[in-house]
């Protein structure tokens, strides 16, 4: 619905205004075959001309006439104003009324210029002496009537208040009436203006909504420094709580300083950083041109701190994709002083941003230490990205680490792909098996360490990255440096801080703690497993060349094989690393071993050791144990003892 308001000095000022409006609507609707998409309504507002400045109107378009139109335009810039034209036919009709009522007396036509321009030319047509007087404001009407009287005019043709005063001083007065044709013309123009205005309002609202929901602050000013655009983000960033800022001067809104100077200068800027009050702004400025002529400037800017917060949100999303460190130092199980010292060293390392090289045999927990370092550092809320350098061929490793541009090679993703260094921005990247990378990759990695920037494959754009590099190896990198298999400069860049992890054989007191943890993890409540002291001692004496990983795998095997039973040394030896079969396991025991009466053994251990002593003769074993062969056979079956 489009609302049209008719502002007039008194009710009924326009004769039959509403009837004419309804007639106009019907004609318009018939011309559009009843498909008019917009409904128009007309409201009449009665207001004295001297109160126009205080009038608050809610309309899509305003229709008025003469001096009121002029006053409305002066005090209202947001609502379109349509002036009801005073056509020649209206003046002729009014002058004819003058002649009919007052004879051929001299007529003073008083009104706004847009109403009475050229009225003297009608003198010959109506056969009346006519003199015109231009009315610029309502206060002038009295003096103009007095002037007309002095000039010999006996009749005044004008508006309502002017005619009223003319009658008070004894002059004749005729009100200039608005004819049907003039009112129709005003309605046609009002409809056109209203539709154009509505489209412009919709467009403006659309752009304003887009601007207000943008992350960047946007300010546009004209050549005089007057503000034409000031979006919500700009108000929030600059902490300006004032309502509408449109039309205000930059000097009144923006505090003095470099930012205001940038707004008002003729120069353009590309991502310059300036201080404003207590914040840092990243600013871009461009000129606004219309038909090749500059009409203003537009500045887009962001709070640098807010940009960092947005990056933080982005990186938290990366966490949900798996680039997150799960382990902390509390997850490392130990009793040994060696691991305690190693953890204390790693904790001190985590408090600085230097690169760390973790050295340790396979299975010593290098990645757990890397994740724990990350989670103990000030980068803990940012990504932890891990990659095994030995798991990928050179060309694939390069694209994974550094990413690639669109069209860099056949099969490249549209839009390109971020590499792990970009994904790890402001976090940690863990390069496992660093000793396996090729000389070419060593050179590229050295540049990242030196410059803290990367270039995607197939691109020439330099991308700065803020990452901490934690690398790990089970090789002697210094020996590789001496044999020219590893770059010396890269080695010293990677090993700013060295962390050596002790193998399991040097921390045997930790093995029972680890075994119990792995057993608890590997069985359910319905599958209870316990280990005898003798079996635990056997596990603690093992070399475990695969370290913690090998020990964990062995415990998983026990959990898979046994349930609801007590695991003793024989069960351990049955599957102990580097043992090929059960009989060899048994034969490796001392065949002449005597069972001392002071040593407490489980029934299974007594049977096993007795079988070994009698060289697996079941009859002799049954005799030694004081039981029948049938009983011995049943017990061996129940205790899972096999000799073949």
DAWORA-V811925 format. One record per helix or strand. SS is the DSSP state (@ for helix, = for strand). FROM is the first residue (numbers start at 1). TO is the last residue. If there is no record, write none. Layout:
ss/from/to
SS/FROM/TO
SS/FROM/TO
//
This chain:
ss/from/to
=/2/8
@/17/31
=/40/46
@/49/54
=/61/64
@/66/75
=/80/83
@/88/102
=/107/111
@/113/116
@/119/126
=/130/134
@/140/150
=/155/158
@/160/168
=/172/175
@/180/212
=/217/222
=/226/230
@/232/237
=/249/249
@/250/253
@/258/264
=/269/276
=/279/290
=/293/303
@/304/320
@/329/331
@/337/350
=/356/359
@/366/375
=/384/388
@/394/402
=/404/404
=/417/417
@/420/423
=/428/432
@/434/436
@/439/451
=/453/455
=/457/457
=/462/464
=/468/473
@/477/482
@/488/494
=/497/500
@/504/506
@/508/522
=/529/531
@/533/540
@/547/561
=/565/567
@/569/574
@/582/587
@/603/613
@/618/625
@/629/638
//
